[in-house]
Amino acid sequence: MIKVKTFATELKIFHTMKELYDLDEKVNQFIKDNNINKIVSVSDTCTTDDKGATIGVIRVIAYE
């Protein structure tokens, strides 16, 4: 059965690379903790404010 998990992080100016690294670590830890062996899909999308500036990232993984 395919399951879906969503992760999100806020992006702050001049901290983006660290925040993306932390998001990667969070996702990798979830995969490790749940003994996930098969990832079906990974998708990232940005969230924006009312002026169009990127303020966050949502990462969705589908796994078995």
Secondary structure, 3 states (H helix, E strand, C coil): CCEEEEEEEECCCCCHHHHHHHHHHHHHHHHHHCCCCCEEEEEEEEEECCCCCEEEEEEEEEEC
